[in-house]
């Protein structure tokens, strides 16, 4: 699937659409993505800041999908674990950037070359437009070569 098509699907997908989450950019080579979560009356928590579940949701599928698309059909890629650390109250729209470089992909290819699994942690800061960190999300991705 083309990245442009997947970005449009994400932006119409009810869990993102109704939470105020928008994929602003997804590069054709799946090496970079930018996601925005707007702050609105319907996605605030009791103390009127971003609901933590939405902060985690805005980051959820990207590392797994980006690794899968970059490695290709010869690999099995799954989310293994995830964690979030709240740093500051989210009182404005927030953004998450995902970037994967060739060195990381080479590391994963080398680790899985003999059929072994690779568990790789990825970290994403969720920031306001001014750069203030609101949350840090870590996702562990499981990767192995498909058995022939």
C-alpha positions as CSV (number, residue, x, y, z in Angstrom):
1,X,0.0,0.0,0.0
2,X,1.2,3.5,-0.8
3,X,2.1,5.7,2.2
4,X,-0.3,8.4,0.9
5,X,-3.2,5.9,0.9
6,X,-2.3,4.6,4.4
7,X,-2.1,8.2,5.7
8,X,-5.6,8.8,4.4
9,X,-7.0,5.6,5.9
10,X,-5.4,6.5,9.3
11,X,-7.0,9.9,9.2
12,X,-10.5,8.4,8.6
13,X,-10.0,5.5,11.0
14,X,-12.5,6.0,13.9
15,X,-10.0,5.6,16.8
16,X,-7.9,8.4,15.3
17,X,-10.6,10.5,13.8
18,X,-12.8,10.8,16.9
19,X,-9.8,11.3,19.2
20,X,-8.5,14.3,17.2
21,X,-5.4,12.4,15.9
22,X,-4.2,13.3,12.4
23,X,-1.3,11.8,10.5
24,X,0.2,15.0,8.9
25,X,3.0,13.3,7.0
26,X,4.0,9.7,6.1
27,X,6.9,9.6,3.7
28,X,6.7,7.4,0.6
29,X,9.7,5.3,1.9
30,X,8.1,4.9,5.3
31,X,11.2,6.4,7.0
32,X,9.4,9.4,8.5
33,X,6.0,10.1,10.0
34,X,4.5,13.1,11.9
35,X,1.3,12.8,13.9
36,X,-0.7,15.6,15.6
37,X,-3.2,15.4,18.4
38,X,-5.3,18.5,18.8
39,X,-6.5,19.5,22.3
40,X,-10.3,19.7,22.2
41,X,-13.2,19.6,24.6
42,X,-13.9,15.9,23.7
43,X,-10.4,14.6,24.3
44,X,-9.4,16.2,27.6
45,X,-9.3,14.4,30.9
46,X,-10.8,15.5,34.3
47,X,-8.2,18.2,34.8
48,X,-8.6,19.6,31.3
49,X,-5.3,18.3,29.8
50,X,-4.7,15.6,27.1
51,X,-6.2,12.3,28.0
52,X,-3.2,9.9,28.4
53,X,-4.8,7.1,26.4
54,X,-4.9,9.4,23.4
55,X,-1.2,10.4,23.8
56,X,-0.4,6.7,23.7
57,X,-2.8,6.0,20.8
58,X,-1.3,8.7,18.6
59,X,2.0,6.8,18.7
60,X,0.8,3.2,18.7
61,X,1.0,1.7,15.2
62,X,3.8,3.7,13.7
63,X,7.1,2.0,14.7
64,X,5.6,-1.5,13.8
65,X,4.3,-0.4,10.4
66,X,7.4,1.6,9.5
67,X,9.7,-1.3,10.4
68,X,7.5,-3.7,8.5
69,X,7.3,-1.6,5.4
70,X,11.1,-0.8,5.4
71,X,12.1,-4.4,5.8
72,X,9.6,-5.9,3.4
73,X,7.6,-9.1,3.1
74,X,10.4,-11.4,4.2
75,X,9.9,-10.4,7.9
76,X,7.3,-10.8,10.6
77,X,6.9,-7.6,12.6
78,X,4.7,-7.2,15.7
79,X,4.4,-4.8,18.6
80,X,5.7,-6.6,21.7
81,X,5.4,-4.1,24.5
82,X,4.8,-0.4,25.1
83,X,5.1,2.1,27.9
84,X,4.4,5.8,28.4
85,X,5.9,8.3,30.9
86,X,4.0,11.5,31.4
87,X,6.4,14.5,31.7
88,X,4.2,17.6,31.7
89,X,0.5,18.4,31.4
90,X,-0.6,18.7,27.7
91,X,-2.3,22.0,27.5
92,X,-1.9,22.5,23.7
93,X,-1.9,20.5,20.5
94,X,0.9,17.9,20.5
95,X,3.1,16.2,17.9
96,X,5.0,13.0,17.6
97,X,7.8,12.5,15.0
98,X,9.0,9.0,13.9
99,X,12.2,8.6,12.0
100,X,13.9,5.3,11.1
101,X,17.3,5.3,9.5
102,X,19.2,2.7,7.6
103,X,21.6,1.9,10.5
104,X,18.7,0.7,12.6
105,X,17.3,-1.4,9.7
106,X,20.8,-2.9,9.2
107,X,21.0,-3.7,12.9
108,X,17.7,-5.6,12.7
109,X,18.6,-7.4,9.5
110,X,21.9,-8.6,11.1
111,X,20.2,-9.7,14.3
112,X,17.6,-11.7,12.4
113,X,19.8,-13.1,9.7
114,X,20.0,-16.6,11.1
115,X,16.2,-16.8,11.9
116,X,16.5,-15.4,15.4
117,X,14.0,-12.9,16.7
118,X,15.0,-9.3,17.5
119,X,13.3,-7.2,20.2
120,X,14.1,-3.6,19.5
121,X,12.9,-0.6,21.6
122,X,12.0,2.7,19.9
123,X,11.4,5.9,21.7
124,X,9.2,8.9,20.7
125,X,8.8,12.3,22.5
126,X,5.3,13.8,22.3
127,X,5.9,17.6,22.2
128,X,4.0,20.8,21.9
129,X,4.6,23.1,19.0
130,X,7.0,25.1,21.2
131,X,9.0,21.9,21.9
132,X,7.9,21.1,25.4
133,X,7.9,17.4,26.1
134,X,4.5,16.2,27.3
135,X,5.2,12.4,27.3
136,X,7.8,9.9,26.3
137,X,6.5,6.7,24.6
138,X,8.6,3.6,24.2
139,X,7.5,0.7,22.0
140,X,9.2,-2.7,21.7
141,X,9.0,-4.2,18.2
142,X,9.4,-8.0,17.6
143,X,11.1,-8.8,14.3
144,X,12.2,-12.1,12.7
145,X,12.6,-13.4,9.2
146,X,9.8,-15.5,7.9
147,X,10.4,-19.2,7.8
148,X,10.6,-20.6,4.3
